[in-house]
């Protein structure tokens, strides 16, 4: 499915990210910020930022694709495998969806099978640097084969669940999966 | 007097122009007070032009 030398259909490369903050720029206080992984799991977990930094296990270079049609090529990503975060929480066998909540109350939903992809990441660093505030510090999702609205910034809650629930853009007609190579932009 | 070392520069927004140019906007604050806005134009991520609009009554050191 992934074609590293070509852009997905309908995309054009631009030099850098266009920053979207549809619900505004949240303020981040690391002393109180936590990432919670819960839902239909037997071992719900809470992580501090420093704990996540110590768990960094994945780094690679990959393009970022926005559903509005622009892509940024060759971004260096570093973070924690979402598969690892999921397994530590010991999910129910019935989990099919992952519901993401951010500090600004932005939400999105990701199919569990895509969440478990070996390249799906809780990103803590981009291009060799700590995430900037506008890029989602302290942590954001990144899933290379899904459009960017699934790569929620300022993530604070990851809920593994059997039940589908629309996130912010999905409620406005955007696709439940958002695979860039299949052009899954809208439902 | 405006001392550049005292300033806080906060990313505001950006937009792409065509495929190679991006316009960036930053808001400038001093001790929590808005001072002005700086705009930068980059061509393929290389800065080519900048324009800062500073509120009236502020002088540079």
gemmi code that builds the backbone of each chain (N, CA, C; Angstrom):
import gemmi

chains = {
    "A": [
        ("UNK", (0.824, -1.199, 0.000), (0.000, 0.000, 0.000), (0.867, 1.262, 0.000)),
        ("UNK", (1.923, 1.289, 0.787), (2.782, 2.467, 0.852), (3.683, 2.549, -0.367)),
        ("UNK", (3.796, 3.760, -0.937), (4.625, 3.951, -2.126), (5.578, 5.096, -1.839)),
        ("UNK", (6.739, 4.799, -1.283), (7.592, 5.832, -0.714), (8.074, 6.891, -1.695)),
        ("UNK", (8.134, 6.582, -2.995), (8.683, 7.557, -3.930), (7.626, 8.399, -4.622)),
        ("UNK", (6.370, 8.134, -4.341), (5.327, 8.902, -5.012), (4.374, 9.475, -3.978)),
        ("UNK", (3.669, 10.510, -4.391), (2.655, 11.079, -3.507), (1.339, 10.347, -3.723)),
        ("UNK", (0.503, 10.290, -2.706), (-0.820, 9.700, -2.877), (-1.639, 10.508, -3.887)),
        ("UNK", (-2.679, 9.910, -4.451), (-3.492, 10.628, -5.441), (-4.104, 11.901, -4.857)),
        ("UNK", (-4.072, 12.964, -5.674), (-4.707, 14.214, -5.257), (-3.866, 15.080, -4.346)),
        ("UNK", (-2.604, 14.689, -4.086), (-1.743, 15.455, -3.178), (-0.675, 16.212, -3.971)),
        ("UNK", (-0.243, 17.378, -3.447), (0.893, 18.108, -4.005), (1.840, 18.437, -2.855)),
        ("UNK", (3.119, 18.396, -3.141), (4.119, 18.654, -2.103), (4.295, 20.148, -1.902)),
        ("UNK", (4.374, 20.557, -0.637), (4.726, 21.941, -0.290), (5.898, 21.880, 0.686)),
        ("UNK", (6.589, 23.010, 0.913), (7.845, 22.936, 1.661), (7.705, 22.687, 3.157)),
        ("UNK", (6.582, 23.072, 3.758), (6.471, 22.961, 5.211), (4.996, 22.826, 5.602)),
        ("UNK", (4.759, 22.481, 6.847), (3.399, 22.284, 7.342), (2.611, 23.591, 7.353)),
        ("UNK", (1.345, 23.500, 7.025), (0.406, 24.568, 7.319), (-0.242, 24.203, 8.656)),
        ("UNK", (-0.214, 25.124, 9.571), (-0.664, 24.832, 10.932), (-2.162, 25.079, 11.061)),
        ("UNK", (-2.879, 24.049, 11.469), (-4.307, 24.188, 11.755), (-4.527, 24.001, 13.258)),
        ("UNK", (-5.340, 24.889, 13.821), (-5.726, 24.769, 15.239), (-7.196, 25.136, 15.322)),
        ("UNK", (-8.003, 24.206, 14.834), (-9.420, 24.503, 14.619), (-10.119, 24.903, 15.917)),
        ("UNK", (-9.636, 24.412, 17.052), (-10.255, 24.750, 18.338), (-9.356, 25.662, 19.167)),
        ("UNK", (-8.384, 26.280, 18.515), (-7.503, 27.208, 19.228), (-6.239, 26.537, 19.732)),
        ("UNK", (-5.330, 27.352, 20.243), (-4.053, 26.846, 20.744), (-4.168, 26.561, 22.243)),
        ("UNK", (-4.134, 25.278, 22.637), (-4.226, 24.994, 24.076), (-2.928, 25.352, 24.800)),
        ("UNK", (-3.069, 25.734, 26.045), (-1.905, 25.940, 26.892), (-1.526, 24.598, 27.516)),
        ("UNK", (-0.237, 24.335, 27.577), (0.233, 23.042, 28.073), (1.012, 23.251, 29.359)),
        ("UNK", (0.594, 22.549, 30.416), (1.310, 22.570, 31.691), (1.803, 21.147, 31.942)),
        ("UNK", (3.104, 20.938, 31.773), (3.641, 19.582, 31.870), (3.509, 18.999, 33.275)),
        ("UNK", (3.372, 19.853, 34.281), (3.233, 19.307, 35.638), (1.882, 18.608, 35.819)),
        ("UNK", (0.908, 19.013, 35.032), (-0.411, 18.373, 35.162), (-0.776, 17.524, 33.943)),
        ("UNK", (-0.062, 17.713, 32.833), (-0.400, 16.951, 31.626), (-0.124, 15.467, 31.836)),
        ("UNK", (-1.052, 14.639, 31.410), (-0.868, 13.190, 31.427), (-1.462, 12.607, 30.150)),
        ("UNK", (-0.917, 11.492, 29.722), (-1.546, 10.718, 28.652), (-2.223, 9.513, 29.293)),
        ("UNK", (-3.510, 9.381, 29.047), (-4.270, 8.262, 29.606), (-4.633, 7.285, 28.491)),
        ("UNK", (-4.359, 6.010, 28.716), (-4.732, 4.953, 27.769), (-5.720, 4.052, 28.488)),
        ("UNK", (-6.958, 4.035, 27.995), (-7.984, 3.277, 28.703), (-9.047, 2.782, 27.762)),
        ("UNK", (-10.251, 2.599, 28.290), (-11.361, 2.075, 27.495), (-11.601, 0.618, 27.807)),
        ("UNK", (-11.797, -0.180, 26.763), (-12.042, -1.612, 26.937), (-10.707, -2.336, 27.090)),
        ("UNK", (-10.085, -2.088, 28.237), (-8.768, -2.666, 28.530), (-8.794, -3.180, 29.969)),
        ("UNK", (-7.892, -4.096, 30.275), (-7.848, -4.592, 31.656), (-6.769, -3.900, 32.481)),
        ("UNK", (-5.952, -3.080, 31.823), (-4.865, -2.410, 32.539), (-4.739, -0.946, 32.085)),
        ("UNK", (-5.713, -0.109, 32.436), (-5.620, 1.302, 32.029), (-4.372, 1.948, 32.617)),
        ("UNK", (-3.728, 2.778, 31.815), (-2.447, 3.345, 32.231), (-2.431, 4.855, 32.034)),
        ("UNK", (-1.604, 5.508, 32.841), (-1.408, 6.948, 32.741), (0.088, 7.211, 32.679)),
        ("UNK", (0.488, 8.084, 31.763), (1.913, 8.360, 31.568), (2.191, 9.852, 31.753)),
        ("UNK", (3.331, 10.143, 32.352), (3.834, 11.513, 32.346), (4.665, 11.714, 31.079)),
        ("UNK", (4.971, 12.956, 30.799), (5.795, 13.251, 29.619), (7.168, 12.589, 29.739)),
        ("UNK", (7.777, 12.668, 30.919), (9.113, 12.087, 31.076), (9.086, 10.566, 30.919)),
        ("UNK", (8.023, 9.950, 31.384), (7.913, 8.491, 31.204), (7.834, 8.141, 29.725)),
        ("UNK", (7.104, 8.952, 28.967), (7.000, 8.684, 27.528), (8.335, 8.894, 26.836)),
        ("UNK", (9.057, 9.926, 27.247), (10.372, 10.163, 26.632), (11.279, 8.947, 26.800)),
        ("UNK", (11.189, 8.311, 27.978), (12.033, 7.134, 28.232), (11.579, 5.913, 27.436)),
        ("UNK", (10.372, 5.982, 26.894), (9.831, 4.836, 26.138), (10.048, 4.972, 24.633)),
        ("UNK", (10.667, 6.057, 24.179), (10.837, 6.244, 22.730), (11.541, 5.018, 22.141)),
        ("UNK", (10.886, 4.437, 21.135), (11.415, 3.202, 20.559), (11.379, 3.195, 19.036)),
        ("UNK", (10.855, 4.259, 18.452), (10.611, 4.231, 17.008), (11.052, 5.542, 16.380)),
        ("UNK", (11.753, 5.465, 15.285), (12.064, 6.675, 14.512), (12.144, 6.294, 13.042)),
        ("UNK", (11.675, 7.171, 12.205), (11.735, 6.938, 10.761), (11.422, 8.241, 10.045)),
        ("UNK", (11.672, 8.242, 8.763), (11.350, 9.390, 7.910), (10.120, 9.030, 7.085)),
        ("UNK", (9.134, 9.917, 7.109), (7.907, 9.654, 6.347), (7.230, 10.960, 5.971)),
        ("UNK", (6.481, 10.917, 4.881), (5.722, 12.088, 4.441), (4.475, 12.267, 5.309)),
        ("UNK", (3.994, 13.519, 5.353), (2.756, 13.854, 6.058), (1.762, 14.343, 5.013)),
        ("UNK", (0.537, 13.838, 5.077), (-0.464, 14.170, 4.061), (-1.702, 14.790, 4.697)),
        ("UNK", (-2.023, 15.990, 4.279), (-3.229, 16.657, 4.767), (-4.378, 16.399, 3.791)),
        ("UNK", (-5.556, 16.198, 4.329), (-6.720, 15.899, 3.491), (-7.061, 17.066, 2.564)),
        ("UNK", (-6.603, 18.281, 2.880), (-6.889, 19.425, 2.010), (-6.030, 19.402, 0.744)),
        ("UNK", (-5.073, 18.468, 0.643), (-4.369, 18.273, -0.615), (-2.878, 18.568, -0.589)),
        ("UNK", (-2.351, 19.036, 0.533), (-0.911, 19.263, 0.582), (-0.213, 18.149, 1.368)),
        ("UNK", (1.038, 17.961, 0.999), (1.881, 16.968, 1.678), (3.234, 17.598, 1.970)),
        ("UNK", (3.845, 17.189, 3.064), (5.221, 17.578, 3.367), (6.051, 16.300, 3.343)),
        ("UNK", (7.097, 16.327, 2.548), (7.888, 15.128, 2.342), (9.027, 15.036, 3.366)),
        ("UNK", (9.417, 13.797, 3.644), (10.656, 13.503, 4.369), (10.726, 14.150, 5.747)),
        ("UNK", (9.696, 13.940, 6.533), (9.691, 14.423, 7.915), (10.270, 13.324, 8.808)),
        ("UNK", (11.165, 13.705, 9.708), (11.729, 12.737, 10.656), (10.832, 12.677, 11.891)),
        ("UNK", (10.352, 11.501, 12.203), (9.447, 11.303, 13.340), (10.118, 10.419, 14.386)),
        ("UNK", (9.901, 10.747, 15.654), (10.403, 9.911, 16.754), (9.330, 9.840, 17.825)),
        ("UNK", (9.171, 8.659, 18.392), (8.173, 8.537, 19.446), (8.005, 7.118, 19.918)),
        ("UNK", (6.826, 6.873, 20.472), (6.526, 5.584, 21.086), (5.526, 4.846, 20.195)),
        ("UNK", (5.807, 3.595, 19.955), (4.916, 2.773, 19.141), (3.517, 2.715, 19.764)),
        ("UNK", (2.504, 3.028, 18.951), (1.132, 2.943, 19.460), (0.752, 1.497, 19.757)),
        ("UNK", (1.327, 0.592, 18.999), (1.077, -0.831, 19.281), (1.561, -1.168, 20.690)),
        ("UNK", (2.743, -0.660, 21.044), (3.272, -0.944, 22.379), (2.370, -0.342, 23.467)),
        ("UNK", (1.946, 0.903, 23.255), (1.057, 1.523, 24.247), (-0.230, 0.721, 24.395)),
        ("UNK", (-0.727, 0.230, 23.257), (-1.956, -0.551, 23.295), (-1.746, -1.864, 24.055)),
        ("UNK", (-0.672, -2.564, 23.748), (-0.451, -3.871, 24.363), (-0.263, -3.757, 25.873)),
        ("UNK", (0.401, -2.681, 26.310), (0.591, -2.498, 27.753), (-0.740, -2.339, 28.487)),
        ("UNK", (-1.721, -1.811, 27.773), (-3.029, -1.611, 28.398), (-3.881, -2.880, 28.390)),
        ("UNK", (-3.416, -3.917, 27.719), (-4.114, -5.197, 27.660), (-5.559, -5.043, 27.166)),
        ("UNK", (-5.702, -4.743, 25.886), (-7.042, -4.480, 25.341), (-7.896, -5.743, 25.233)),
        ("UNK", (-9.179, -5.532, 25.302), (-10.144, -6.604, 25.039), (-9.986, -7.073, 23.594)),
        ("UNK", (-10.308, -8.341, 23.347), (-10.228, -8.879, 21.983), (-11.244, -8.222, 21.043)),
        ("UNK", (-12.231, -7.572, 21.618), (-13.306, -6.979, 20.815), (-13.025, -5.547, 20.371)),
        ("UNK", (-11.871, -4.994, 20.753), (-11.588, -3.595, 20.397), (-11.505, -3.447, 18.884)),
        ("UNK", (-12.209, -2.446, 18.361), (-12.194, -2.184, 16.911), (-11.851, -0.742, 16.575)),
        ("UNK", (-11.960, 0.151, 17.529), (-11.751, 1.575, 17.277), (-10.910, 2.193, 18.379)),
        ("UNK", (-10.264, 3.282, 18.023), (-9.507, 4.049, 19.019), (-9.992, 5.492, 18.928)),
        ("UNK", (-10.434, 6.000, 20.052), (-10.981, 7.356, 20.114), (-9.938, 8.237, 20.810)),
        ("UNK", (-9.583, 9.309, 20.139), (-8.511, 10.184, 20.629), (-9.118, 11.504, 21.104)),
        ("UNK", (-8.674, 11.960, 22.258), (-9.092, 13.266, 22.772), (-7.841, 14.096, 23.031)),
        ("UNK", (-7.906, 15.361, 22.623), (-6.772, 16.266, 22.801), (-7.087, 17.323, 23.857)),
        ("UNK", (-6.041, 18.028, 24.264), (-6.199, 19.059, 25.285), (-7.216, 20.130, 24.894)),
        ("UNK", (-7.298, 20.423, 23.612), (-8.237, 21.452, 23.144), (-9.632, 20.890, 22.931)),
        ("UNK", (-9.843, 19.603, 23.295), (-11.100, 18.864, 23.140), (-11.357, 18.433, 21.702)),
        ("UNK", (-10.348, 18.589, 20.833), (-10.434, 17.985, 19.501), (-10.504, 16.474, 19.679)),
        ("UNK", (-11.240, 15.823, 18.808), (-11.345, 14.369, 18.882), (-11.229, 13.778, 17.480)),
        ("UNK", (-10.786, 12.551, 17.414), (-10.829, 11.806, 16.156), (-10.918, 10.322, 16.485)),
        ("UNK", (-11.273, 9.543, 15.478), (-11.420, 8.103, 15.679), (-10.572, 7.379, 14.637)),
        ("UNK", (-9.908, 6.314, 15.071), (-8.975, 5.573, 14.213), (-9.336, 4.088, 14.288)),
        ("UNK", (-9.423, 3.414, 13.138), (-9.630, 1.956, 13.195), (-8.471, 1.291, 13.954)),
        ("UNK", (-8.804, 0.338, 14.791), (-7.784, -0.277, 15.642), (-6.685, -0.941, 14.805)),
        ("UNK", (-7.068, -1.513, 13.670), (-6.055, -2.195, 12.847), (-5.016, -1.187, 12.313)),
        ("UNK", (-5.429, 0.037, 12.040), (-4.477, 1.059, 11.599), (-3.643, 1.578, 12.775)),
        ("UNK", (-4.279, 1.676, 13.923), (-3.586, 2.093, 15.142), (-2.450, 1.122, 15.478)),
        ("UNK", (-2.667, -0.158, 15.158), (-1.670, -1.183, 15.473), (-0.581, -1.317, 14.413)),
        ("UNK", (-0.687, -0.579, 13.327), (0.332, -0.654, 12.274), (1.722, -0.409, 12.885)),
        ("UNK", (2.701, -1.100, 12.379), (4.041, -1.005, 13.002), (4.624, 0.406, 12.931)),
        ("UNK", (4.116, 1.251, 12.029), (4.638, 2.613, 11.940), (3.760, 3.634, 12.669)),
        ("UNK", (2.679, 3.205, 13.261), (1.805, 4.142, 13.987), (2.490, 4.567, 15.282)),
        ("UNK", (2.442, 5.867, 15.543), (3.370, 6.435, 16.514), (2.680, 7.461, 17.398)),
        ("UNK", (3.049, 7.467, 18.668), (2.815, 8.652, 19.492), (4.077, 9.490, 19.342)),
        ("UNK", (3.999, 10.525, 18.520), (5.202, 11.297, 18.179), (5.527, 12.304, 19.282)),
        ("UNK", (6.796, 12.318, 19.675), (7.289, 13.272, 20.682), (8.309, 14.224, 20.088)),
        ("UNK", (8.877, 13.850, 18.946), (9.900, 14.675, 18.303), (9.679, 14.676, 16.790)),
        ("UNK", (9.978, 15.823, 16.186), (9.902, 15.951, 14.729), (11.170, 16.596, 14.234)),
        ("UNK", (11.722, 16.044, 13.173), (12.925, 16.608, 12.558), (14.030, 16.870, 13.583)),
        ("UNK", (14.178, 15.942, 14.514), (15.265, 15.998, 15.474), (15.050, 16.924, 16.650)),
        ("UNK", (13.853, 17.475, 16.770), (13.583, 18.419, 17.864), (12.314, 18.015, 18.603)),
        ("UNK", (12.231, 18.442, 19.868), (10.985, 18.323, 20.608), (9.865, 18.974, 19.799)),
        ("UNK", (8.693, 18.389, 19.831), (7.556, 18.995, 19.124), (7.393, 20.450, 19.547)),
        ("UNK", (7.129, 21.310, 18.588), (6.779, 22.678, 18.952), (5.328, 22.705, 19.437)),
        ("UNK", (4.975, 23.774, 20.121), (3.616, 23.884, 20.638), (2.590, 23.764, 19.515)),
        ("UNK", (2.862, 24.443, 18.411), (1.879, 24.413, 17.324), (1.858, 23.065, 16.590)),
        ("UNK", (2.892, 22.249, 16.796), (2.891, 20.915, 16.195), (2.400, 19.846, 17.161)),
        ("UNK", (1.883, 20.292, 18.327), (1.209, 19.340, 19.190), (1.925, 18.969, 20.473)),
        ("UNK", (2.958, 19.734, 20.861), (3.655, 19.443, 22.118), (2.642, 19.310, 23.253)),
        ("UNK", (2.765, 18.304, 24.103), (3.905, 17.396, 24.242), (3.848, 16.136, 23.369)),
        ("UNK", (2.677, 15.758, 22.865), (2.610, 14.500, 22.123), (1.482, 14.560, 21.109)),
        ("UNK", (1.722, 13.968, 19.944), (0.700, 13.880, 18.924), (0.718, 12.480, 18.314)),
        ("UNK", (-0.383, 12.133, 17.696), (-0.446, 10.885, 16.950), (0.219, 11.121, 15.589)),
        ("UNK", (0.871, 10.098, 15.030), (1.241, 10.129, 13.616), (1.084, 8.724, 13.035)),
        ("UNK", (0.271, 8.651, 11.991), (0.052, 7.387, 11.274), (0.266, 7.696, 9.794)),
        ("UNK", (1.391, 7.246, 9.227), (1.805, 7.726, 7.898), (0.784, 7.513, 6.794)),
        ("UNK", (0.016, 6.429, 6.862), (-0.876, 6.121, 5.736), (-2.276, 6.701, 5.921)),
        ("UNK", (-2.487, 7.474, 6.978), (-3.782, 8.134, 7.181), (-3.624, 9.640, 7.043)),
        ("UNK", (-4.692, 10.308, 6.577), (-4.652, 11.768, 6.457), (-4.409, 12.412, 7.827)),
        ("UNK", (-3.884, 13.636, 7.764), (-3.401, 14.300, 8.961), (-4.438, 14.591, 10.025)),
        ("UNK", (-5.723, 14.636, 9.684), (-6.683, 14.935, 10.750), (-6.756, 13.815, 11.770)),
        ("UNK", (-6.255, 12.628, 11.403), (-6.176, 11.521, 12.371), (-4.962, 11.675, 13.290)),
        ("UNK", (-3.987, 12.475, 12.873), (-2.756, 12.655, 13.653), (-2.961, 13.784, 14.660)),
        ("UNK", (-3.856, 13.540, 15.591), (-4.273, 14.567, 16.544), (-3.083, 15.109, 17.340)),
        ("UNK", (-3.097, 16.420, 17.536), (-2.054, 17.087, 18.323), (-2.515, 17.234, 19.783)),
        ("UNK", (-1.581, 17.499, 20.671), (-1.857, 17.735, 22.108), (-2.692, 16.601, 22.707)),
        ("UNK", (-2.330, 15.380, 22.370), (-3.134, 14.221, 22.787), (-3.101, 14.049, 24.297)),
        ("UNK", (-4.239, 13.734, 24.869), (-4.289, 13.488, 26.309), (-5.043, 12.205, 26.676)),
        ("UNK", (-5.916, 11.726, 25.777), (-6.646, 10.493, 26.070), (-6.682, 9.593, 24.838)),
        ("UNK", (-6.354, 8.326, 25.049), (-6.468, 7.299, 24.012), (-7.401, 6.235, 24.559)),
        ("UNK", (-8.544, 6.075, 23.907), (-9.540, 5.126, 24.398), (-9.730, 4.008, 23.374)),
        ("UNK", (-9.404, 2.793, 23.788), (-9.589, 1.620, 22.933), (-11.006, 1.103, 23.182)),
        ("UNK", (-11.770, 0.943, 22.105), (-13.191, 0.693, 22.327), (-13.780, -0.218, 21.255)),
        ("UNK", (-14.865, -0.887, 21.634), (-15.594, -1.729, 20.678), (-16.520, -0.889, 19.815)),
        ("UNK", (-16.940, 0.234, 20.349), (-17.992, 1.020, 19.709), (-17.407, 2.162, 18.889)),
        ("UNK", (-17.948, 2.356, 17.703), (-17.558, 3.508, 16.874), (-18.234, 4.768, 17.380)),
        ("UNK", (-17.448, 5.850, 17.420), (-18.014, 7.163, 17.745), (-17.309, 8.188, 16.876)),
        ("UNK", (-18.062, 9.056, 16.220), (-17.455, 10.094, 15.394), (-16.565, 11.001, 16.237)),
        ("UNK", (-15.446, 11.424, 15.636), (-14.668, 12.517, 16.189), (-15.119, 13.826, 15.548)),
        ("UNK", (-14.297, 14.867, 15.738), (-14.683, 16.212, 15.291), (-14.979, 16.247, 13.790)),
        ("UNK", (-14.013, 15.813, 12.969), (-14.199, 15.899, 11.529), (-15.085, 14.774, 11.006)),
        ("UNK", (-15.036, 13.622, 11.650), (-15.883, 12.514, 11.200), (-17.361, 12.905, 11.333)),
        ("UNK", (-17.685, 13.663, 12.358), (-19.078, 14.114, 12.527), (-19.485, 15.087, 11.430)),
        ("UNK", (-18.501, 15.661, 10.755), (-18.790, 16.597, 9.667), (-18.644, 15.923, 8.301)),
        ("UNK", (-18.559, 14.604, 8.283), (-18.590, 13.876, 7.023), (-17.270, 13.283, 6.572)),
        ("UNK", (-16.214, 13.477, 7.354), (-14.931, 12.911, 6.966), (-14.911, 11.404, 7.247)),
        ("UNK", (-14.026, 10.725, 6.535), (-14.026, 9.260, 6.501), (-13.638, 8.647, 7.849)),
        ("UNK", (-14.192, 7.474, 8.127), (-13.858, 6.830, 9.403), (-12.408, 6.361, 9.437)),
        ("UNK", (-11.820, 6.063, 8.231), (-10.429, 5.597, 8.231), (-9.480, 6.686, 7.731)),
        ("UNK", (-9.700, 7.191, 6.519), (-8.854, 8.256, 5.991), (-7.543, 7.772, 5.399)),
        ("UNK", (-7.583, 6.622, 4.702), (-6.363, 6.101, 4.074), (-5.974, 6.973, 2.879)),
        ("UNK", (-4.736, 7.458, 2.871), (-4.314, 8.411, 1.842), (-4.191, 7.768, 0.466)),
        ("UNK", (-3.838, 6.487, 0.426), (-3.621, 5.820, -0.868), (-4.932, 5.416, -1.507)),
        ("UNK", (-5.982, 5.330, -0.696), (-7.314, 5.029, -1.223), (-8.149, 6.298, -1.366)),
        ("UNK", (-7.571, 7.431, -1.077), (-8.278, 8.730, -1.092), (-9.571, 8.674, -0.290)),
        ("UNK", (-9.469, 8.154, 0.915), (-10.650, 8.071, 1.781), (-10.825, 9.395, 2.519)),
        ("UNK", (-11.249, 10.402, 1.769), (-11.388, 11.734, 2.374), (-12.730, 11.889, 3.086)),
        ("UNK", (-13.775, 11.428, 2.449), (-15.125, 11.632, 2.991), (-15.871, 10.307, 3.072)),
        ("UNK", (-16.889, 10.277, 3.910), (-17.704, 9.065, 4.071), (-18.497, 8.799, 2.794)),
    ],
    "B": [
        ("UNK", (11.557, 51.926, 25.621), (12.439, 51.426, 24.573), (12.277, 49.907, 24.427)),
        ("UNK", (12.308, 49.430, 23.196), (12.093, 48.022, 22.909), (13.435, 47.305, 22.808)),
        ("UNK", (13.693, 46.415, 23.757), (14.899, 45.608, 23.720), (14.526, 44.233, 23.163)),
        ("UNK", (15.180, 43.837, 22.096), (14.806, 42.595, 21.421), (14.907, 41.380, 22.345)),
        ("UNK", (15.785, 41.480, 23.359), (15.960, 40.346, 24.253), (14.732, 40.127, 25.141)),
        ("UNK", (13.903, 41.141, 25.301), (12.749, 41.045, 26.188), (11.515, 40.492, 25.487)),
        ("UNK", (11.624, 40.229, 24.216), (10.424, 39.926, 23.450), (10.090, 38.436, 23.445)),
        ("UNK", (8.795, 38.165, 23.452), (8.311, 36.799, 23.300), (7.661, 36.706, 21.921)),
        ("UNK", (8.085, 35.727, 21.165), (7.611, 35.600, 19.785), (6.747, 34.342, 19.689)),
        ("UNK", (5.486, 34.539, 19.355), (4.514, 33.445, 19.362), (4.020, 33.198, 17.941)),
        ("UNK", (4.146, 31.955, 17.484), (3.621, 31.604, 16.168), (2.128, 31.917, 16.118)),
        ("UNK", (1.690, 32.538, 15.034), (0.278, 32.878, 14.894), (-0.409, 32.018, 13.836)),
        ("UNK", (0.074, 32.079, 12.599), (-0.548, 31.294, 11.533), (0.387, 31.249, 10.338)),
        ("UNK", (0.102, 30.368, 9.421), (0.840, 30.378, 8.167), (-0.058, 29.891, 7.042)),
        ("UNK", (0.339, 30.196, 5.834), (-0.432, 29.748, 4.668), (0.512, 29.558, 3.500)),
        ("UNK", (0.143, 28.598, 2.662), (0.962, 28.332, 1.483), (0.486, 29.220, 0.335)),
        ("UNK", (1.443, 29.677, -0.463), (1.142, 30.465, -1.665), (1.729, 29.694, -2.832)),
        ("UNK", (0.855, 29.157, -3.684), (1.331, 28.250, -4.720), (1.870, 26.994, -4.077)),
        ("UNK", (2.983, 26.498, -4.583), (3.564, 25.287, -4.000), (4.910, 25.533, -3.325)),
        ("UNK", (5.525, 26.682, -3.547), (6.886, 26.899, -3.051), (6.999, 27.970, -1.974)),
        ("UNK", (6.017, 28.852, -1.886), (6.092, 29.958, -0.929), (5.181, 29.681, 0.267)),
        ("UNK", (5.656, 30.043, 1.452), (4.811, 29.990, 2.643), (4.956, 31.321, 3.383)),
        ("UNK", (3.818, 31.879, 3.755), (3.774, 33.119, 4.529), (3.521, 32.752, 5.988)),
        ("UNK", (4.433, 33.198, 6.858), (4.324, 32.933, 8.296), (3.999, 34.232, 9.024)),
        ("UNK", (3.198, 34.129, 10.058), (2.878, 35.293, 10.869), (3.152, 34.964, 12.342)),
        ("UNK", (3.887, 35.849, 13.001), (4.190, 35.697, 14.425), (3.735, 36.934, 15.174)),
        ("UNK", (3.170, 36.748, 16.352), (2.808, 37.884, 17.193), (3.913, 38.107, 18.216)),
        ("UNK", (4.196, 39.371, 18.475), (5.292, 39.751, 19.361), (4.717, 40.340, 20.647)),
        ("UNK", (5.216, 39.853, 21.779), (4.741, 40.331, 23.078), (5.930, 40.777, 23.921)),
        ("UNK", (5.676, 41.761, 24.782), (6.666, 42.167, 25.780), (5.966, 42.235, 27.117)),
        ("UNK", (6.427, 41.428, 28.051), (5.818, 41.342, 29.390), (4.309, 41.115, 29.278)),
        ("UNK", (3.938, 40.252, 28.361), (2.537, 39.884, 28.200), (1.714, 40.846, 27.372)),
        ("UNK", (2.293, 41.957, 26.990), (1.542, 42.941, 26.203), (1.895, 42.814, 24.721)),
        ("UNK", (0.878, 42.908, 23.895), (1.081, 42.805, 22.452), (1.885, 43.997, 21.938)),
        ("UNK", (2.900, 43.705, 21.168), (3.767, 44.758, 20.627), (3.540, 44.926, 19.125)),
        ("UNK", (3.361, 43.804, 18.420), (3.187, 43.903, 16.977), (3.197, 42.539, 16.335)),
        ("UNK", (3.229, 42.538, 15.031), (3.193, 41.297, 14.256), (4.324, 41.305, 13.236)),
        ("UNK", (4.987, 40.170, 13.113), (6.011, 40.020, 12.080), (5.561, 38.958, 11.084)),
        ("UNK", (5.770, 39.274, 9.815), (5.421, 38.341, 8.748), (6.685, 37.992, 7.964)),
        ("UNK", (6.787, 36.738, 7.634), (7.965, 36.248, 6.923), (7.515, 35.461, 5.692)),
        ("UNK", (8.206, 35.668, 4.608), (7.931, 34.885, 3.402), (9.128, 33.972, 3.154)),
        ("UNK", (8.836, 32.693, 3.033), (9.891, 31.711, 2.759), (9.635, 31.076, 1.391)),
        ("UNK", (10.713, 30.914, 0.653), (10.651, 30.207, -0.627), (11.396, 28.893, -0.454)),
        ("UNK", (10.677, 27.803, -0.550), (11.254, 26.484, -0.280), (12.033, 26.475, 1.033)),
        ("UNK", (11.386, 27.007, 2.052), (11.890, 27.035, 3.431), (13.084, 27.967, 3.633)),
        ("UNK", (13.372, 28.808, 2.673), (14.439, 29.788, 2.839), (13.811, 31.176, 2.958)),
        ("UNK", (14.141, 31.877, 4.039), (13.554, 33.199, 4.274), (13.994, 34.170, 3.181)),
        ("UNK", (13.013, 34.820, 2.557), (13.370, 35.785, 1.514), (12.879, 37.197, 1.833)),
        ("UNK", (11.913, 37.330, 2.735), (11.407, 38.672, 3.028), (10.766, 38.684, 4.408)),
        ("UNK", (10.898, 39.806, 5.123), (10.235, 39.934, 6.421), (9.665, 41.337, 6.565)),
        ("UNK", (8.583, 41.435, 7.302), (7.948, 42.721, 7.552), (7.376, 42.697, 8.961)),
        ("UNK", (7.798, 43.643, 9.801), (7.273, 43.726, 11.162), (6.463, 45.008, 11.315)),
        ("UNK", (5.281, 44.868, 11.844), (4.424, 46.014, 12.108), (4.368, 46.193, 13.620)),
        ("UNK", (4.916, 47.299, 14.105), (5.046, 47.541, 15.539), (4.046, 48.611, 15.960)),
        ("UNK", (3.408, 48.392, 17.105), (2.433, 49.353, 17.583), (3.057, 50.732, 17.772)),
        ("UNK", (2.255, 51.767, 17.615), (2.742, 53.143, 17.739), (3.286, 53.442, 19.129)),
        ("UNK", (4.256, 54.342, 19.209), (4.791, 54.777, 20.495), (5.887, 53.918, 21.048)),
        ("UNK", (6.316, 52.890, 20.292), (7.385, 52.019, 20.775), (8.651, 52.312, 19.982)),
        ("UNK", (9.736, 52.529, 20.695), (11.023, 52.788, 20.035), (11.965, 51.634, 20.275)),
        ("UNK", (12.889, 51.417, 19.367), (13.896, 50.360, 19.519), (15.112, 50.904, 20.249)),
        ("UNK", (15.752, 50.044, 21.050), (17.038, 50.394, 21.643), (18.122, 50.279, 20.582)),
    ],
}
model = gemmi.Model(1)
for chain_id, residues in chains.items():
    chain = gemmi.Chain(chain_id)
    for i, (resn, *xyz) in enumerate(residues, 1):
        res = gemmi.Residue()
        res.name, res.seqid = resn, gemmi.SeqId(i, " ")
        for name, pos in zip(("N", "CA", "C"), xyz):
            atom = gemmi.Atom()
            atom.name, atom.element = name, gemmi.Element(name[0])
            atom.pos, atom.b_iso = gemmi.Position(*pos), 0.0
            res.add_atom(atom)
        chain.add_residue(res)
    model.add_chain(chain)
structure = gemmi.Structure()
structure.add_model(model)
structure.setup_entities()
